[in-house]
Amino acid sequence: MSGPVRLAEIAELRAFCAAADLGSLGRAARLLHVSQPALSKRLRTLEALAGAELLERSSKGVTLTPAGTRLYVEARKLLVQAEAVEALMGGLAGEESPVRLAVSHTIAEFVLPGPLVEFERSRRRHLSVELIIGNSIVVRDLVREGRAEFGIAAAERGGDAEGPMREVHLLNDEVIVGVPPEHAWATAESVALEDFLSTPMVMRDPSANTRRTVEAELGRRDLSLAPSLAEVGSTSAARAAALSECAPVLLSGLAIRPEGDELVPKRVEGMSFPRRFVLILGAQETLSPAAHALIEHLLRDAEVQTPG
């Protein structure tokens, strides 16, 4: 019995694995930066070469057939080898594709600069990072849709990663009250709960995790905040507005420098607003060798900053 007319191409196997990982032809097409018709054509060609249906298609997406499952296991091994060859060829040429990284405002402004500089110094050649900044909801959407290789965002309370995405703990955080030194709260040991609830403050927009963390914790106690004094779109803008208006501001504890900060960090009596930042990882196909290396560096740096 004769074999296939030709062997499967790497691009076809990559399209197949991406569709299987993401469970969607549309998402796989966006991830691989091709049109959906072009991706579908690659899959039809692969199925013709295999002589079997590899993906079961439905209105909910795509899933592997038994034949597709067998091919997927071997195709994954081949793609790992192909990516190693591509990385080597890129190194020989002295070029490397940029890492597409989506991060929340707090991470971009107050956490990431140092580790990125250290990572750059540890490498033999320049690493280009395409940084996309948005709130934690936007970060998840970017990774889910394949427009970012991975992301860093605040973990959702009681929620798990959706679909093919997974989360890896990076660091702990706490939402606190930042107080200008001239404000009456600056000399207090902590902020009285009654004052906290009745005082208009500078806040992030309603979709920001900083604000949602506080509102969720207060909601568990049937409490609510006073109307905001101002709503802003980034951590830096929130800090600037608080200093300009001499008003308290809700923000990440990571956004307060340990020494010499213009804002005084305060906690609320009888309350705490803890949260976590996590790495948001999509399908395996989204991660280049450079992205893998950067993720490992960020995890090591987080361990150094929070030993034990």
SERO-4910 file (N, C-alpha, C, O; in steps of 0.05 Angstrom, whole numbers):
BEGIN
 pado doro    nc1    nc2    nc3   cac1   cac2   cac3    cc1    cc2    cc3    oc1    oc2    oc3
  Met    A     17    -24      0      0      0      0     18     25      0     36     26     16
  Ser    A     12     43    -18     29     67    -20     24     86      3      1     86     14
  Gly    A     44    102     11     41    122     33     29    147     22     20    149      0
  Pro    A     29    168     39     18    194     30     35    207      8     58    200      4
  Val    A     22    224     -8     35    237    -30     59    253    -20     80    253    -34
  Arg    A     57    265      2     80    280     15     76    279     45     55    272     55
  Leu    A     97    287     59     96    288     88     82    314     97     81    333     82
  Ala    A     72    314    121     60    338    131     81    360    136    104    354    143
  Glu    A     73    385    131     91    407    135     88    418    164     68    414    177
  Ile    A    110    431    173    110    442    200     87    461    204     73    461    224
  Ala    A     81    478    183     60    498    186     33    484    190     16    494    204
  Glu    A     29    462    177      4    447    179      1    434    207    -20    435    219
  Leu    A     23    423    217     22    411    243     19    433    265      5    428    285
  Arg    A     31    456    260     29    478    280      0    488    280    -11    493    302
  Ala    A    -13    490    257    -41    498    256    -59    478    270    -77    485    285
  Phe    A    -53    453    266    -69    431    279    -66    432    309    -86    431    323
  Cys    A    -42    434    319    -37    435    348    -49    460    361    -60    459    383
  Ala    A    -47    482    347    -58    507    358    -88    505    360   -100    514    380
  Ala    A   -101    494    339   -130    491    340   -138    472    362   -158    477    376
  Ala    A   -123    451    366   -129    432    388   -126    445    415   -142    441    433
  Asp    A   -104    460    418    -98    473    444   -119    494    451   -128    495    474
  Leu    A   -127    510    431   -145    532    437   -174    525    434   -192    539    444
  Gly    A   -180    502    421   -208    493    417   -224    511    399   -248    511    400
  Ser    A   -210    527    382   -224    546    365   -206    552    341   -183    557    343
  Leu    A   -218    550    317   -204    557    292   -198    587    291   -176    595    282
  Gly    A   -216    603    300   -212    632    300   -189    640    318   -172    656    310
  Arg    A   -188    629    342   -166    636    360   -139    626    350   -119    640    352
  Ala    A   -140    602    338   -115    591    327   -105    609    304    -81    613    302
  Ala    A   -123    618    288   -115    635    265   -103    661    275    -83    671    264
  Arg    A   -115    673    296   -104    698    307    -77    694    319    -59    710    316
  Leu    A    -74    671    333    -48    665    345    -26    662    324     -4    672    328
  Leu    A    -32    649    302    -12    644    282    -10    666    261      5    665    242
  His    A    -27    687    265    -27    710    247    -33    702    218    -19    711    199
  Val    A    -53    686    215    -62    678    188    -93    682    188   -105    683    209
  Ser    A   -104    682    164   -133    684    163   -146    657    170   -132    636    168
  Gln    A   -171    658    178   -184    632    186   -187    614    161   -183    590    164
  Pro    A   -194    625    138   -195    607    114   -168    594    108   -167    570    101
  Ala    A   -146    609    112   -119    597    107   -113    575    127   -102    554    120
  Leu    A   -121    579    152   -116    559    172   -134    534    167   -124    511    169
  Ser    A   -159    538    159   -176    516    153   -165    500    129   -168    475    129
  Lys    A   -154    514    110   -142    500     87   -119    482     96   -117    459     86
  Arg    A   -102    492    114    -80    475    124    -91    450    138    -80    428    135
  Leu    A   -112    454    153   -123    431    168   -136    411    149   -133    387    152
  Arg    A   -150    420    128   -162    402    109   -140    386     94   -143    363     88
  Thr    A   -118    400     87    -96    387     74    -84    365     92    -78    343     82
  Leu    A    -80    372    117    -69    353    136    -87    328    139    -78    305    140
  Glu    A   -113    333    141   -132    310    143   -132    293    117   -135    269    119
  Ala    A   -128    307     94   -127    291     69   -102    274     69   -102    251     60
  Leu    A    -79    285     79    -55    270     80    -57    246     99    -47    224     94
  Ala    A    -71    251    122    -74    230    142    -95    210    134    -95    187    144
  Gly    A   -113    218    116   -134    200    109   -154    195    131   -167    174    132
  Ala    A   -156    214    149   -175    212    172   -183    239    182   -168    259    178
  Glu    A   -206    241    194   -215    265    207   -199    269    233   -199    251    250
  Leu    A   -186    292    236   -169    296    260   -183    314    281   -177    311    304
  Leu    A   -201    331    272   -215    349    290   -245    347    286   -255    346    263
  Glu    A   -259    345    308   -289    345    306   -298    374    310   -293    386    330
  Arg    A   -312    384    290   -320    412    289   -349    414    298   -366    398    290
  Ser    A   -355    435    314   -382    440    323   -385    470    328   -366    485    325
  Ser    A   -409    479    335   -414    507    340   -399    517    364   -394    541    368
  Lys    A   -390    498    382   -375    505    406   -345    507    402   -330    515    419
  Gly    A   -336    497    378   -307    498    373   -298    471    361   -314    458    347
  Val    A   -274    464    367   -263    439    356   -251    422    378   -240    433    398
  Thr    A   -253    396    375   -240    377    394   -226    355    378   -233    351    355
  Leu    A   -208    342    390   -193    321    377   -210    295    374   -224    287    392
  Thr    A   -207    283    350   -219    256    346   -198    236    357   -176    244    363
  Pro    A   -205    211    359   -185    191    367   -160    191    350   -138    189    359
  Ala    A   -164    193    323   -141    195    305   -126    220    310   -101    220    309
  Gly    A   -140    242    314   -126    268    320   -110    267    345    -88    279    346
  Thr    A   -120    253    366   -106    251    391    -79    236    387    -59    245    398
  Arg    A    -79    215    371    -54    200    366    -34    218    351    -11    218    357
  Leu    A    -44    233    331    -26    250    316    -16    273    333      7    281    332
  Tyr    A    -33    284    351    -26    307    367     -2    300    385     17    317    387
  Val    A     -1    277    397     21    269    414     47    270    400     67    280    410
  Glu    A     48    259    375     73    258    360     79    285    348    103    292    346
  Ala    A     59    299    339     63    326    327     76    345    347     93    361    341
  Arg    A     67    343    373     78    360    394    108    356    396    123    375    398
  Lys    A    117    330    396    145    325    398    160    337    375    182    348    378
  Leu    A    149    335    351    163    346    327    164    376    328    184    388    321
  Leu    A    143    389    338    143    418    340    163    428    360    175    450    356
  Val    A    167    414    382    187    421    401    215    422    388    231    440    392
  Gln    A    220    401    372    246    400    358    248    422    338    269    434    334
  Ala    A    226    428    324    226    449    304    231    476    316    246    492    305
  Glu    A    219    481    340    223    507    353    252    509    363    263    532    363
  Ala    A    264    487    371    292    488    379    310    496    355    329    511    357
  Val    A    304    484    332    319    491    307    314    520    300    333    534    292
  Glu    A    289    529    301    283    557    295    298    576    313    308    597    305
  Ala    A    299    569    339    314    586    358    343    587    351    356    608    353
  Leu    A    354    564    344    383    563    337    388    579    312    408    594    311
  Met    A    371    576    292    375    592    267    373    621    272    388    637    261
  Gly    A    354    629    290    352    657    296    376    668    311    385    690    306
  Gly    A    388    651    328    413    659    342    436    661    323    452    679    326
  Leu    A    437    643    303    459    645    284    457    670    267    477    682    259
  Ala    A    432    679    262    428    703    246    430    728    263    430    750    253
  Gly    A    433    725    290    435    748    307    408    762    311    408    785    320
  Glu    A    386    749    304    360    762    307    342    745    324    345    720    325
  Glu    A    323    757    337    304    743    354    278    758    353    277    782    357
  Ser    A    256    743    349    230    756    348    223    768    375    230    756    396
  Pro    A    210    791    376    203    803    402    183    785    417    166    771    406
  Val    A    185    787    444    166    773    461    142    791    465    145    815    472
  Arg    A    118    781    459     93    797    463     82    791    491     73    770    497
  Leu    A     83    812    508     76    809    536     55    830    543     58    854    539
  Ala    A     33    820    555     11    837    564     12    838    595     14    817    608
  Val    A     11    862    606     13    865    635     -6    887    645    -14    904    630
  Ser    A    -13    884    671    -29    905    684    -13    930    689     11    929    688
  His    A    -27    952    694    -14    978    698      6    977    721     29    986    718
  Thr    A     -2    965    743     16    964    767     42    949    760     64    958    767
  Ile    A     39    926    747     63    910    740     81    926    721    105    926    725
  Ala    A     69    938    701     85    953    681    100    976    693    123    981    686
  Glu    A     87    990    712     99   1014    722    117   1010    746    137   1025    750
  Phe    A    112    990    763    126    988    788    140    961    793    156    959    812
  Val    A    136    941    776    148    915    781    167    906    759    189    897    764
  Leu    A    158    909    734    172    897    712    198    911    704    216    896    695
  Pro    A    201    937    706    226    949    696    252    937    706    270    931    690
  Gly    A    254    932    732    279    921    743    285    893    732    307    889    722
  Pro    A    266    874    734    271    847    723    278    847    693    294    831    685
  Leu    A    265    865    678    271    865    649    300    874    644    314    863    627
  Val    A    309    894    659    337    904    656    356    881    664    376    877    650
  Glu    A    350    868    686    368    846    695    368    823    674    389    811    669
  Phe    A    345    817    663    344    796    643    360    803    618    374    786    607
  Glu    A    358    828    610    373    838    587    403    835    592    418    827    574
  Arg    A    412    842    615    441    840    622    451    812    622    475    807    617
  Ser    A    433    793    628    442    765    631    444    751    604    453    728    602
  Arg    A    434    764    583    434    752    556    457    761    539    469    782    544
  Arg    A    463    745    519    485    752    501    477    771    480    494    784    467
  Arg    A    451    774    475    441    792    454    416    805    464    403    796    483
  His    A    408    826    450    385    843    458    359    828    455    355    813    436
  Leu    A    342    831    475    315    820    474    295    843    470    295    862    485
  Ser    A    279    840    450    258    860    445    232    850    457    224    827    453
  Val    A    219    867    472    193    860    485    172    880    476    175    904    479
  Glu    A    151    869    464    128    885    457    109    885    481     95    865    486
  Leu    A    108    907    495     93    909    520     65    921    514     63    943    504
  Ile    A     44    906    522     17    916    519      6    919    547      6    900    563
  Ile    A     -3    943    554    -12    950    581    -42    954    582    -53    969    566
  Gly    A    -55    941    601    -84    944    605    -91    934    632    -74    924    647
  Asn    A   -116    936    640   -124    925    666   -124    894    664   -121    883    642
  Ser    A   -128    881    686   -125    852    687   -145    837    668   -139    816    658
  Ile    A   -169    848    665   -188    836    647   -178    837    618   -180    817    603
  Val    A   -167    860    610   -156    863    583   -133    844    579   -130    832    557
  Val    A   -115    841    599    -92    823    597   -102    794    590    -90    781    573
  Arg    A   -122    785    605   -132    758    600   -143    755    572   -139    735    559
  Asp    A   -157    775    562   -168    774    535   -146    773    515   -148    758    495
  Leu    A   -125    788    518   -103    788    499    -89    761    497    -82    752    476
  Val    A    -85    748    520    -73    721    520    -92    701    509    -84    684    493
  Arg    A   -117    702    516   -138    683    506   -140    684    476   -143    664    463
  Glu    A   -138    709    465   -141    712    436   -115    708    420   -114    710    396
  Gly    A    -93    702    435    -67    697    422    -53    722    413    -33    720    398
  Arg    A    -61    745    422    -48    770    415    -24    776    433     -9    795    428
  Ala    A    -21    761    455      2    763    472     11    734    479     -6    717    482
  Glu    A     37    730    481     48    703    487     41    695    515     33    673    521
  Phe    A     43    714    534     35    710    561     29    736    574     34    757    563
  Gly    A     18    736    598     10    760    611     16    759    641     21    737    652
  Ile    A     15    782    654     17    784    683     -7    800    692    -10    824    684
  Ala    A    -24    789    709    -48    803    718    -55    794    746    -45    774    756
  Ala    A    -73    809    758    -83    802    785   -101    778    782   -117    776    764
  Ala    A    -99    759    800   -116    735    800   -144    743    807   -149    761    824
  Glu    A   -163    730    794   -191    735    800   -199    720    825   -191    697    828
  Arg    A   -215    732    842   -223    719    867   -240    695    862   -262    698    849
  Gly    A   -232    672    870   -248    648    867   -251    638    839   -267    620    833
  Gly    A   -235    649    820   -237    641    792   -213    626    783   -191    630    793
  Asp    A   -218    608    764   -197    593    751   -192    603    723   -210    616    712
  Ala    A   -169    597    712   -164    604    684   -184    590    666   -192    568    671
  Glu    A   -191    604    644   -211    594    626   -198    579    603   -176    586    594
  Gly    A   -213    559    593   -204    545    568   -176    535    570   -169    522    590
  Pro    A   -160    541    550   -132    530    549   -113    546    567    -90    538    570
  Met    A   -123    568    579   -104    584    595    -99    572    622   -116    558    633
  Arg    A    -75    577    632    -69    568    660    -55    591    674    -44    609    661
  Glu    A    -56    590    700    -44    611    716    -22    600    734    -24    578    745
  Val    A      0    615    737     22    608    754     27    631    773     31    653    765
  His    A     27    625    799     30    646    819     57    660    816     78    647    812
  Leu    A     56    687    817     81    702    814     88    717    840    110    713    850
  Leu    A     70    733    851     75    747    875     50    756    889     28    757    877
  Asn    A     52    761    915     29    770    931     28    800    932     48    814    928
  Asp    A      4    811    936      0    839    937    -22    845    957    -36    827    966
  Glu    A    -26    871    963    -48    879    980    -56    907    971    -39    924    967
  Val    A    -82    912    969    -92    938    963    -92    955    988   -102    946   1009
  Ile    A    -79    978    987    -77    995   1011    -88   1023   1005    -96   1029    982
  Val    A    -88   1040   1025    -95   1068   1021    -69   1084   1021    -54   1084   1040
  Gly    A    -64   1098    999    -42   1117    997    -51   1144   1006    -71   1155    996
  Val    A    -36   1157   1024    -45   1182   1036    -23   1203   1032      0   1198   1039
  Pro    A    -30   1226   1021    -10   1248   1019     -1   1256   1047    -17   1255   1065
  Pro    A     24   1265   1051     34   1271   1078     19   1294   1091     19   1296   1116
  Glu    A      6   1311   1076     -9   1334   1087    -37   1326   1096    -51   1341   1110
  His    A    -46   1302   1089    -73   1294   1095    -75   1285   1125    -55   1276   1137
  Ala    A    -99   1288   1137   -103   1283   1165    -97   1253   1172    -89   1247   1194
  Trp    A   -101   1235   1153    -96   1206   1158    -67   1199   1159    -59   1177   1169
  Ala    A    -50   1217   1150    -21   1210   1147     -8   1203   1173     10   1187   1174
  Thr    A    -17   1215   1195     -4   1211   1221    -19   1190   1238    -10   1183   1260
  Ala    A    -41   1180   1228    -56   1159   1242    -43   1132   1239    -30   1127   1218
  Glu    A    -46   1115   1259    -35   1088   1257    -49   1072   1235    -36   1057   1221
  Ser    A    -75   1076   1233    -91   1063   1212   -115   1080   1207   -120   1099   1221
  Val    A   -130   1074   1185   -153   1089   1178   -178   1076   1191   -183   1053   1187
  Ala    A   -193   1092   1205   -218   1082   1217   -237   1073   1195   -240   1086   1175
  Leu    A   -250   1050   1199   -268   1039   1179   -290   1059   1171   -296   1062   1148
  Glu    A   -301   1073   1191   -323   1092   1185   -312   1114   1167   -326   1122   1148
  Asp    A   -288   1124   1173   -277   1145   1156   -271   1135   1128   -275   1149   1108
  Phe    A   -261   1110   1126   -254   1098   1101   -279   1096   1083   -278   1102   1059
  Leu    A   -302   1088   1095   -326   1085   1079   -340   1111   1072   -354   1112   1052
  Ser    A   -335   1132   1087   -350   1157   1082   -334   1178   1067   -345   1198   1060
  Thr    A   -308   1173   1063   -291   1193   1050   -288   1188   1020   -279   1166   1013
  Pro    A   -294   1208   1003   -289   1205    975   -259   1202    970   -243   1217    980
  Met    A   -251   1183    954   -223   1177    948   -218   1176    918   -237   1173    902
  Val    A   -193   1178    911   -185   1174    883   -184   1143    879   -174   1128    896
  Met    A   -196   1134    857   -197   1105    852   -191   1100    822   -192   1118    806
  Arg    A   -184   1075    817   -182   1066    789   -210   1063    778   -230   1065    792
  Asp    A   -212   1058    752   -238   1054    739   -251   1029    750   -237   1012    761
  Pro    A   -277   1027    747   -292   1004    760   -283    977    751   -286    957    766
  Ser    A   -271    974    727   -263    947    718   -235    940    728   -227    917    725
  Ala    A   -220    958    741   -194    952    751   -195    933    775   -212    935    792
  Asn    A   -176    914    776   -177    894    797   -172    907    824   -183    897    844
  Thr    A   -157    928    826   -152    942    851   -179    949    864   -184    944    888
  Arg    A   -195    961    848   -221    971    859   -240    947    864   -254    947    884
  Arg    A   -241    928    846   -259    905    849   -252    888    873   -269    877    886
  Thr    A   -226    887    880   -217    872    904   -229    885    929   -239    870    946
  Val    A   -227    911    931   -238    925    954   -268    923    955   -279    917    977
  Glu    A   -281    927    933   -310    927    933   -321    899    939   -342    896    952
  Ala    A   -307    878    930   -316    851    936   -314    845    965   -332    832    977
  Glu    A   -292    853    978   -288    847   1006   -308    863   1023   -319    852   1042
  Leu    A   -313    888   1015   -334    903   1030   -361    892   1025   -378    891   1044
  Gly    A   -367    882   1001   -393    871    995   -399    847   1012   -422    842   1018
  Arg    A   -378    831   1020   -383    808   1037   -393    816   1064   -406    800   1078
  Arg    A   -388    841   1071   -397    851   1097   -420    871   1095   -427    885   1113
  Asp    A   -432    872   1071   -454    890   1065   -446    919   1070   -461    935   1080
  Leu    A   -421    925   1062   -411    953   1064   -405    963   1036   -402    947   1017
  Ser    A   -403    989   1033   -396   1000   1007   -381   1026   1010   -382   1039   1031
  Leu    A   -366   1034    990   -350   1058    990   -368   1083    984   -389   1080    971
  Ala    A   -358   1106    992   -370   1131    984   -365   1135    954   -346   1123    943
  Pro    A   -381   1152    940   -375   1158    912   -346   1168    909   -336   1182    927
  Ser    A   -333   1160    888   -305   1167    884   -301   1197    880   -318   1211    869
  Leu    A   -278   1207    889   -271   1235    884   -262   1238    854   -268   1258    841
  Ala    A   -248   1217    845   -239   1217    817   -234   1188    809   -226   1172    825
  Glu    A   -239   1182    783   -233   1155    772   -213   1158    750   -216   1174    732
  Val    A   -191   1143    752   -169   1146    733   -162   1119    721   -170   1098    731
  Gly    A   -147   1119    699   -142   1095    684   -116   1080    689   -112   1059    678
  Ser    A    -99   1091    706    -73   1077    711    -64   1083    740    -74   1101    753
  Thr    A    -45   1067    749    -35   1070    776    -20   1097    779    -24   1111    799
  Ser    A     -4   1104    760     11   1129    761     -8   1153    762     -4   1172    776
  Ala    A    -29   1151    745    -48   1173    745    -63   1175    771    -70   1197    780
  Ala    A    -69   1153    784    -82   1153    810    -64   1166    831    -73   1182    847
  Arg    A    -38   1159    831    -20   1172    850    -19   1202    845    -20   1218    864
  Ala    A    -16   1210    820    -14   1239    814    -39   1254    823    -37   1276    833
  Ala    A    -63   1242    818    -88   1255    826    -90   1258    856    -99   1279    866
  Ala    A    -81   1237    871    -82   1239    900    -64   1261    911    -72   1275    929
  Leu    A    -40   1263    900    -22   1284    909    -32   1312    901    -30   1331    917
  Ser    A    -44   1314    877    -54   1340    868    -78   1349    885    -80   1372    891
  Glu    A    -96   1330    892   -120   1337    907   -117   1334    937   -135   1340    952
  Cys    A    -93   1325    946    -88   1319    975   -111   1301    985   -124   1307   1005
  Ala    A   -115   1279    971   -136   1261    977   -125   1232    979   -105   1226    966
  Pro    A   -138   1215    995   -129   1187    995   -135   1173    969   -153   1181    954
  Val    A   -120   1151    964   -123   1137    939   -121   1107    945   -105   1098    961
  Leu    A   -138   1091    931   -136   1062    933   -116   1053    912   -119   1059    888
  Leu    A    -95   1038    920    -76   1029    901    -61   1004    911    -63    997    935
  Ser    A    -46    992    894    -30    968    901     -8    976    921      5    997    918
  Gly    A     -3    958    940     20    962    957     46    962    942     66    973    951
  Leu    A     47    949    919     71    948    902     77    975    891    100    980    882
  Ala    A     57    993    890     61   1020    879     72   1040    899     75   1064    892
  Ile    A     78   1031    923     90   1048    944    119   1040    948    125   1017    954
  Arg    A    137   1059    944    166   1053    948    171   1049    978    159   1063    994
  Pro    A    189   1030    985    194   1024   1014    205   1049   1028    200   1052   1052
  Glu    A    220   1065   1014    232   1089   1027    228   1114   1010    231   1112    985
  Gly    A    222   1136   1022    221   1161   1008    198   1165    989    200   1182    971
  Asp    A    177   1151    993    154   1154    975    138   1179    983    138   1187   1006
  Glu    A    125   1192    963    109   1215    969     83   1208    982     70   1226    994
  Leu    A     74   1183    980     49   1175    992     56   1157   1017     74   1141   1016
  Val    A     39   1160   1037     42   1144   1062     23   1121   1060     -1   1125   1058
  Pro    A     32   1096   1062     14   1073   1060     -1   1069   1087     11   1070   1108
  Lys    A    -27   1064   1085    -44   1060   1108    -62   1036   1103    -71   1031   1081
  Arg    A    -68   1021   1125    -88   1000   1124   -113   1009   1138   -112   1029   1153
  Val    A   -134    995   1134   -160   1002   1146   -165    984   1170   -160    960   1169
  Glu    A   -173    996   1192   -178    981   1217   -197    957   1212   -219    961   1201
  Gly    A   -188    933   1220   -205    910   1218   -209    899   1190   -226    881   1186
  Met    A   -195    910   1170   -199    901   1143   -172    895   1130   -151    906   1137
  Ser    A   -172    877   1110   -149    873   1093   -159    866   1065   -180    855   1062
  Phe    A   -143    874   1045   -151    870   1017   -129    856   1002   -116    868    984
  Pro    A   -123    831   1009   -101    816    996   -109    808    967   -133    804    961
  Arg    A    -89    805    951    -93    794    924    -67    782    914    -46    785    928
  Arg    A    -67    769    891    -43    757    880    -40    765    851    -60    770    837
  Phe    A    -15    766    842    -10    770    814      0    743    803     15    729    816
  Val    A    -10    736    779     -4    710    767      6    714    738     -1    734    725
  Leu    A     22    695    729     28    693    701      4    680    687     -5    659    696
  Ile    A     -5    692    665    -27    681    649    -14    668    625     -3    682    608
  Leu    A    -16    642    623     -4    627    601    -26    615    583    -45    603    593
  Gly    A    -23    619    557    -42    608    538    -33    580    528    -20    565    543
  Ala    A    -40    574    504    -32    548    493     -1    547    490     12    568    488
  Gln    A     10    523    490     38    520    487     49    534    463     72    543    463
  Glu    A     33    535    442     41    547    417     48    577    420     63    588    404
  Thr    A     38    590    440     42    619    443     70    626    453     78    649    451
  Leu    A     84    606    464    109    613    478    134    607    461    139    584    454
  Ser    A    148    628    454    174    625    440    195    617    461    191    620    485
  Pro    A    219    608    451    241    602    470    248    626    487    254    624    511
  Ala    A    247    650    475    253    675    491    232    680    512    239    688    534
  Ala    A    207    674    506    186    678    526    189    658    548    185    665    572
  His    A    196    633    542    201    613    563    223    623    582    221    621    606
  Ala    A    245    633    570    268    643    586    260    666    604    268    668    627
  Leu    A    244    685    593    235    708    608    217    699    631    219    710    653
  Ile    A    199    680    626    181    670    648    198    658    670    192    664    694
  Glu    A    217    642    664    235    630    684    249    651    700    252    649    725
  His    A    258    672    687    272    694    700    253    709    720    261    715    742
  Leu    A    229    714    711    210    728    728    203    712    752    200    723    774
  Leu    A    200    686    749    194    669    772    217    668    792    213    669    816
  Arg    A    242    666    781    265    666    799    267    693    814    273    694    838
  Asp    A    262    715    800    264    741    812    243    744    834    248    756    855
  Ala    A    219    734    829    197    735    849    205    719    874    199    728    897
  Glu    A    218    697    871    227    680    894    248    695    910    248    694    935
  Val    A    266    710    897    287    725    911    274    748    927    281    753    950
  Gln    A    254    761    914    241    784    928    224    775    952    221    790    971
  Thr    A    213    751    951    196    741    972    206    714    982    192    694    977
  Pro    A    229    713    995    240    687   1003    222    673   1023    208    686   1039
  Gly    A    222    646   1022    206    630   1041    177    630   1035    161    617   1050
***
